[in-house]
Amino acid sequence: MASTQSLLELLSPYPPGWGGTLLSGAMATLAISGGAFLIGLLIGMVGALGKLSGNRVLKAVLNLYTTTIRAVPELILIVGLYYAGTDGLNHLLHAFDVPPIEVNGFVAAVVVLGFVQGAYATEVLRGAILAIPVGQVEAARAFGMAPFLRFRRVIFPALLPNALPGLANLWMAVTKDSALVAVVGYQELALATRLAGASTKHYFLFFFAAACLYLVISLVSNFLFMLIERRVRRGQPTLA
């Protein structure tokens, strides 16, 4: 009983327990993942439309971007982009006689992960756009819709049902990839777990607790994406 009580005290959200640290890490994981996912969606939409624009130079540049990002492990990209990006920014500032700055760890994590997510989102959204029946787009064009109106009224609503399964997978992936930002020193759930384990020597307890938190995030995310998909697919036939 005493042993069980001491373990529960270690998971308490109040000092000397480490539960509060784990929960703060989980919130940081969600904040990093959410920001990176939104940036990835923005890059992905621009990239998908760019690849389908017919511009050969733009398509070649985007192909290089998506191929390179998807070929290199995320850990190498995160470390490389974080340090190379910081050095490049400070060199640019130095050229204009501006003092160097220290990039905020949270901002760097979101931007780097978002840049990586953008490569995968580009292909997901490009496939979703290609799955739209050509007749729908041609009909909108025949009605004289401007490109932006055509995208808002026809293309975007039609691509959502096709893209959601892939986007849900990308969201799940970024919640796990957020653990990689611990290598640049930003404390999210994975780093908080390692700190708690190293301080108390109860590694299994805290890693099991972290696994449960990741599982909760995944289950809630699955439920929310299911609701969104049900909403965007309303009126469509479903398989029996």
C-alpha positions in Angstrom: 0.0 0.0 0.0 2.8 2.4 0.9 4.5 1.6 -2.3 1.3 2.3 -4.3 0.7 5.5 -2.4 4.3 6.7 -3.1 3.8 6.1 -6.8 0.6 8.0 -6.8 2.3 10.9 -5.0 5.0 10.9 -7.8 2.1 11.4 -10.3 0.5 14.1 -8.3 0.0 17.4 -10.1 1.4 19.2 -7.0 5.0 19.2 -5.8 6.8 17.0 -5.1 4.8 15.1 -7.7 5.6 15.3 -11.4 2.1 15.1 -12.7 1.9 18.8 -13.3 5.1 18.8 -15.3 3.8 15.9 -17.5 0.5 17.8 -18.1 2.3 21.0 -19.0 4.4 18.9 -21.4 1.3 17.5 -22.9 -0.2 21.0 -23.4 3.1 22.1 -25.0 2.9 19.0 -27.3 -0.6 20.0 -28.4 0.4 23.6 -28.9 3.4 22.7 -31.0 1.5 20.1 -33.0 -1.4 22.4 -33.6 0.8 25.3 -34.9 2.9 23.0 -37.0 -0.3 21.3 -38.5 -1.8 24.7 -39.5 1.5 25.8 -41.1 1.7 22.5 -42.9 -1.8 22.8 -44.2 -1.1 26.3 -45.5 2.2 25.2 -47.2 0.4 22.0 -48.4 -2.4 23.9 -50.0 -0.1 26.3 -51.8 2.1 23.5 -52.8 -0.7 21.4 -54.2 -2.1 24.2 -56.2 1.4 25.1 -57.4 2.0 21.5 -58.6 -1.3 21.6 -60.5 -0.8 25.1 -61.9 1.0 23.9 -65.0 4.0 26.0 -64.4 7.0 23.7 -65.0 9.5 25.7 -63.0 7.2 26.0 -60.0 6.4 22.3 -60.2 10.1 21.3 -60.4 10.8 23.4 -57.3 7.9 21.9 -55.4 8.9 18.4 -56.5 12.4 19.0 -55.1 10.9 20.3 -51.8 8.5 17.4 -51.3 11.0 14.7 -52.4 13.8 16.0 -50.2 11.7 16.5 -47.1 10.1 13.1 -47.4 13.4 11.3 -48.1 15.3 12.7 -45.1 14.5 11.5 -41.5 12.6 14.0 -39.4 15.2 14.1 -36.7 17.9 15.2 -39.1 15.6 17.8 -40.6 14.6 19.3 -37.3 18.2 19.6 -36.0 19.5 20.8 -39.3 16.7 23.3 -40.0 16.8 24.6 -36.4 20.5 25.3 -36.2 21.0 26.2 -39.9 17.9 28.4 -39.9 19.1 30.2 -36.7 22.6 30.7 -38.1 21.2 31.9 -41.5 18.9 34.4 -39.8 21.7 35.8 -37.7 24.0 36.1 -40.7 21.3 37.9 -42.5 20.8 40.3 -39.6 24.6 40.8 -39.3 24.7 41.9 -43.0 22.3 44.7 -42.0 24.2 45.6 -38.8 21.4 44.2 -36.7 22.4 42.4 -33.4 21.9 38.6 -33.5 18.8 37.2 -31.9 18.1 34.0 -30.0 15.2 32.2 -31.7 12.4 31.1 -29.3 12.4 27.4 -28.9 8.6 27.1 -29.3 8.5 29.2 -32.5 11.4 27.3 -34.0 9.8 23.9 -33.2 6.5 25.0 -34.8 8.1 26.4 -37.9 10.4 23.5 -38.4 7.7 20.9 -37.9 5.3 22.9 -40.0 7.8 23.0 -42.9 8.2 19.2 -42.7 4.5 18.7 -42.5 4.0 20.9 -45.6 5.7 18.4 -47.8 3.4 15.6 -46.8 0.3 17.8 -46.8 1.2 18.9 -50.4 0.8 15.4 -51.7 -2.3 14.6 -49.6 -4.1 17.7 -50.9 -2.9 17.3 -54.4 -4.3 13.8 -54.5 -7.6 15.0 -53.0 -7.9 17.7 -55.7 -7.1 15.2 -58.5 -9.9 13.0 -57.1 -12.5 15.7 -57.8 -14.6 14.9 -60.9 -13.4 17.1 -63.7 -16.9 17.9 -64.7 -17.6 19.8 -61.4 -14.7 22.2 -62.1 -15.5 22.6 -65.7 -19.2 23.4 -64.8 -18.0 26.1 -62.4 -15.7 27.5 -65.1 -18.6 27.5 -67.6 -20.7 29.5 -65.1 -18.0 32.2 -65.2 -16.7 31.7 -61.6 -13.5 33.5 -60.9 -10.6 31.2 -59.7 -10.9 32.1 -56.0 -14.7 31.7 -56.0 -14.3 28.5 -57.9 -11.9 27.2 -55.3 -14.1 28.3 -52.4 -17.4 27.1 -53.7 -16.4 24.0 -55.6 -12.9 22.7 -55.2 -12.4 23.1 -51.4 -15.7 21.5 -50.3 -15.1 18.7 -52.8 -11.5 18.0 -51.7 -12.2 17.9 -48.0 -13.9 14.4 -47.9 -11.0 13.0 -49.9 -8.3 14.7 -47.9 -9.5 14.2 -44.3 -8.2 10.6 -43.8 -4.7 11.6 -44.9 -4.8 14.8 -42.9 -5.9 12.9 -39.8 -2.8 10.7 -40.3 -0.6 13.8 -40.6 -2.1 15.1 -37.4 -1.3 11.8 -35.6 2.2 11.9 -37.0 2.9 15.4 -35.9 1.8 14.7 -32.3 4.5 12.0 -32.3 7.1 14.0 -34.2 6.8 16.8 -31.7 8.8 14.6 -29.3 11.8 15.1 -31.6 12.0 18.8 -30.7 13.4 17.8 -27.3 16.8 17.5 -29.1 16.8 21.3 -29.5 16.0 21.8 -25.8 12.3 22.7 -25.8 10.4 20.9 -23.1 7.3 19.1 -24.3 5.9 15.8 -23.1 8.8 13.5 -24.1 11.4 15.7 -22.5 9.3 16.3 -19.4 9.0 12.5 -19.1 12.7 12.0 -19.3 13.3 14.7 -16.7 10.8 13.1 -14.3 12.3 9.7 -14.8 15.9 10.9 -14.4 15.0 12.8 -11.2 13.1 10.0 -9.5 14.6 6.9 -11.2 11.0 5.7 -11.8 11.4 5.5 -15.6 8.8 2.9 -16.3 6.1 4.8 -14.3 6.6 8.1 -16.1 7.0 6.6 -19.5 3.9 4.6 -19.0 2.1 7.7 -17.9 3.3 9.6 -21.0 2.2 6.7 -23.2 -1.3 7.0 -21.6 -1.3 10.8 -22.3 -0.4 10.2 -26.0 -3.1 7.5 -26.2 -5.7 10.0 -24.8 -4.6 12.6 -27.4 -4.9 10.1 -30.2 -8.3 8.8 -29.1 -9.8 12.3 -28.7 -8.2 13.3 -32.1 -9.7 10.3 -33.8 -13.2 11.2 -32.4 -12.9 14.8 -33.5 -11.8 13.8 -37.0 -14.6 11.3 -37.2 -17.1 14.1 -36.4 -15.6 16.4 -39.0 -15.6 13.7 -41.6 -19.2 12.8 -40.9 -20.0 16.5 -41.3 -18.3 17.0 -44.6 -19.6 13.7 -46.0 -23.2 14.4 -45.2 -25.5 13.5 -48.1 -22.9 11.2 -49.6 -23.6 7.5 -50.1 -21.7 5.2 -47.6 -20.7 1.6 -47.9 -23.0 -0.8 -46.2 
